[in-house]
Amino acid sequence: MAVFAHDGGENKVVRIGEHVVELVHFDRQPKNYVVDLSGMSVIRDTNKFFLSSAVQDITPEKYQKALNAAGKKSLISSLMLQQKMNSAVDHPTLAAMWAKLAAYQFIAGTLALAGKRPMPLHELDQVRQAEAPAGMADGLQAALECIGTERATRPAISRSIEAVRELKSKDYDDALVMSKINYLLGRQMLADCYYYIGRTAAENLLAKRNDSFYTHYAKLIQLSMDLTSDVQHLQKLQRRLFRAANTSLKG
């Protein structure tokens, strides 16, 4: 369960009885969060009705337009990350990191353009159900190969869990993320769990880290994302991602 607020506070996770609630504070006007707010129920609002007005103003057309914009933004981000991968070929771990980050961005963008709001915990299942155009289908396959869900074994997942735990040790939602990982593991959803762990690490590495961190903590990054060192294979996958992303952005 998530509670959204527009009051300049800090995000945090609290437990209310048997329920875990994530408090999410917007840093901009709610009208800028069309994709996030679509389909949400406003239980309580301020006396200025910021959230209620924003939710009521979301039409199917506005939602689709915002989703398309978000999808294209993710594909552009993927292309930029692919460029970073090509610039890091002499550093296999960093090249593999950029490639995997690009793959996650590509998948998020493709899902959005297919009319689905990317949901990290369920994203792999969304990919299974997505009806992507022919050009994007090959890109999705390349992205999944780059992410490496076929390597989803319990030993690999266990190694990644410890690394992600360290990456998120100072994040407000670290316990919530671990509970989601345990949820997937408990249901024997190894591929989904592997994907989600990598997705979580990718989000952390993109939003909170810099080049100095990438250089000094390459081993931690390698473990958290279960990176391979086969740069030549990654370059082949990157070219497929590039073609698919370009095709979609030009369409």
C-alpha positions in Angstrom: 0.0 0.0 0.0 1.3 3.5 -0.8 0.1 6.9 0.5 0.9 9.9 -1.7 1.4 13.4 -0.3 2.3 16.9 -1.6 3.9 18.5 1.4 7.6 18.5 0.9 8.3 15.7 3.4 10.5 12.7 3.1 9.6 9.3 1.8 9.5 6.5 4.4 8.0 3.1 5.1 5.9 2.6 8.2 4.0 -0.4 9.6 0.3 0.1 10.6 -1.0 -3.1 12.2 -0.3 -5.9 9.8 0.1 -3.6 6.8 3.3 -2.0 5.5 2.6 1.5 4.1 5.0 3.5 1.9 4.6 7.3 2.3 5.6 8.9 -1.0 6.0 12.7 -1.1 5.8 14.5 -4.5 8.6 17.0 -5.1 6.5 18.7 -7.9 2.8 19.5 -8.5 0.7 16.3 -8.6 -0.4 17.1 -12.1 3.1 16.1 -13.2 2.5 12.6 -11.9 -0.2 11.5 -14.3 1.1 8.0 -14.8 1.7 7.4 -11.1 -1.7 8.7 -10.0 -3.9 7.1 -12.7 -6.3 4.7 -11.1 -5.5 5.8 -7.6 -8.2 6.3 -4.9 -7.8 9.5 -2.9 -8.9 8.6 0.7 -8.0 12.0 2.2 -6.8 15.2 0.8 -5.6 18.7 2.0 -8.0 21.6 2.1 -6.6 22.7 -1.3 -7.5 19.3 -2.9 -4.2 19.0 -4.8 -4.5 15.2 -5.2 -8.2 15.0 -5.8 -8.0 17.6 -8.5 -5.1 16.0 -10.2 -6.7 12.5 -10.2 -10.0 13.8 -11.5 -8.2 15.6 -14.3 -6.6 12.4 -15.6 -8.5 11.3 -18.8 -7.6 8.2 -20.8 -6.1 10.5 -23.5 -3.9 12.4 -20.9 -2.8 9.1 -19.4 -1.9 7.6 -22.7 0.0 10.7 -23.7 1.9 10.7 -20.4 2.7 7.0 -20.7 4.0 7.5 -24.3 6.2 10.4 -23.2 7.6 8.3 -20.3 8.2 5.4 -22.7 10.2 7.5 -25.1 12.1 9.1 -22.3 13.2 5.6 -21.1 14.2 4.6 -24.6 16.3 7.7 -25.0 17.9 6.9 -21.6 18.6 3.4 -22.9 20.4 4.8 -25.9 22.5 7.1 -23.7 23.5 4.2 -21.5 24.4 2.1 -24.5 26.8 4.9 -25.5 28.4 4.7 -22.1 28.7 0.9 -22.5 30.6 1.4 -25.8 32.9 3.9 -24.1 33.7 1.4 -21.3 34.7 -1.7 -23.4 38.1 -1.6 -21.8 36.5 -2.1 -18.4 34.3 -5.2 -18.7 32.5 -4.8 -15.4 31.5 -1.2 -16.1 30.6 -2.1 -19.7 28.4 -4.9 -18.5 26.8 -2.6 -15.9 25.9 0.1 -18.5 24.6 -2.6 -20.8 22.3 -4.0 -18.1 21.1 -0.6 -17.1 20.3 0.1 -20.7 18.4 -3.1 -21.0 16.2 -2.3 -18.0 15.5 1.2 -19.4 14.6 -0.4 -22.8 12.1 -2.8 -21.2 10.5 0.0 -19.2 10.2 2.1 -22.3 8.8 -0.7 -24.4 6.2 -1.6 -21.8 5.1 2.0 -21.5 4.7 2.4 -25.3 2.7 -0.9 -25.3 0.3 0.7 -22.9 1.5 -0.8 -19.6 2.8 1.1 -16.7 6.1 -0.5 -15.7 5.8 -2.1 -12.2 9.2 -3.3 -11.0 8.0 -6.2 -8.9 5.8 -7.5 -11.8 7.8 -6.2 -14.7 9.1 -9.5 -16.0 5.5 -10.9 -16.0 4.4 -7.7 -17.8 7.0 -8.5 -20.5 5.7 -12.1 -20.8 2.2 -10.7 -21.5 3.2 -7.7 -23.6 2.2 -7.6 -27.3 5.2 -5.6 -28.6 5.5 -4.6 -32.3 7.8 -6.9 -34.4 10.8 -4.6 -34.2 10.5 -4.2 -30.5 10.0 -7.9 -29.9 13.6 -8.6 -31.0 14.8 -5.7 -28.7 12.9 -7.2 -25.8 14.6 -10.6 -26.4 18.0 -8.9 -26.5 17.3 -7.0 -23.3 16.3 -10.2 -21.5 19.4 -11.9 -22.7 21.5 -8.9 -21.5 19.8 -9.1 -18.1 20.4 -12.8 -18.0 17.2 -14.2 -16.4 18.3 -17.7 -17.5 21.0 -17.5 -14.8 18.4 -17.2 -12.1 19.6 -19.8 -9.6 19.3 -19.6 -5.8 23.2 -19.3 -5.4 23.3 -16.4 -7.9 20.3 -14.7 -6.2 21.8 -15.1 -2.7 25.0 -13.4 -3.8 23.0 -10.5 -5.4 20.8 -10.1 -2.3 23.7 -9.5 0.0 25.1 -6.9 -2.5 21.8 -5.2 -3.0 21.3 -5.1 0.8 24.6 -3.2 1.1 23.7 -0.9 -1.8 20.4 0.0 -0.2 21.6 0.1 3.5 20.9 3.8 3.7 17.6 3.9 1.7 14.3 4.4 3.5 12.7 1.4 1.7 15.5 -1.2 2.2 13.3 -3.4 4.4 10.4 -3.1 1.9 12.5 -4.2 -1.0 13.8 -7.2 1.0 10.3 -8.2 1.8 9.4 -8.2 -1.9 12.4 -10.3 -2.7 11.5 -12.8 0.0 7.9 -12.8 -1.4 9.1 -13.9 -4.8 11.6 -16.4 -3.4 8.9 -17.9 -1.2 6.8 -18.5 -4.3 9.7 -20.1 -6.2 9.6 -17.3 -8.7 13.3 -17.3 -9.3 13.4 -15.6 -12.7 11.1 -12.8 -11.4 13.2 -12.5 -8.3 16.4 -12.3 -10.2 15.0 -9.7 -12.5 13.6 -7.6 -9.6 16.9 -7.7 -7.7 18.8 -6.5 -10.8 16.1 -3.9 -11.4 16.4 -2.6 -7.9 20.2 -2.4 -8.2 19.9 -0.6 -11.5 17.6 2.0 -10.1 19.9 2.6 -7.1 23.0 2.9 -9.4 21.4 5.3 -11.8 19.8 7.6 -9.2 22.3 7.7 -6.3 25.8 6.9 -7.6 28.6 8.5 -9.7 31.7 7.6 -11.7 33.9 7.4 -8.6 31.5 4.9 -6.9 31.4 2.8 -10.1 35.2 2.6 -10.2 35.8 1.9 -6.5 32.9 -0.5 -5.9 33.1 -2.5 -9.1 32.9 -5.8 -7.2 29.8 -4.8 -5.3 28.2 -3.8 -8.6 29.2 -7.0 -10.3 27.6 -9.1 -7.5 24.4 -7.0 -7.2 23.6 -7.2 -10.9 25.3 -10.6 -11.5 27.3 -9.2 -14.4 29.1 -11.2 -17.0 32.4 -10.2 -18.6 31.6 -11.3 -22.2 31.8 -7.8 -23.7 31.7 -9.1 -27.3 28.4 -10.8 -26.7 27.1 -7.7 -24.9 28.1 -5.6 -27.9 26.0 -7.8 -30.2 23.0 -7.5 -27.9 23.5 -3.7 -27.7 23.3 -3.4 -31.5 19.9 -5.1 -31.4 18.8 -2.8 -28.6 19.9 0.2 -30.6 18.0 -0.8 -33.7 14.8 -1.5 -31.8 15.0 1.7 -29.7 15.7 3.8 -32.8 12.9 2.1 -34.8 10.4 2.8 -32.0 11.5 6.5 -31.5 11.2 7.1 -35.2 7.8 5.5 -35.5 
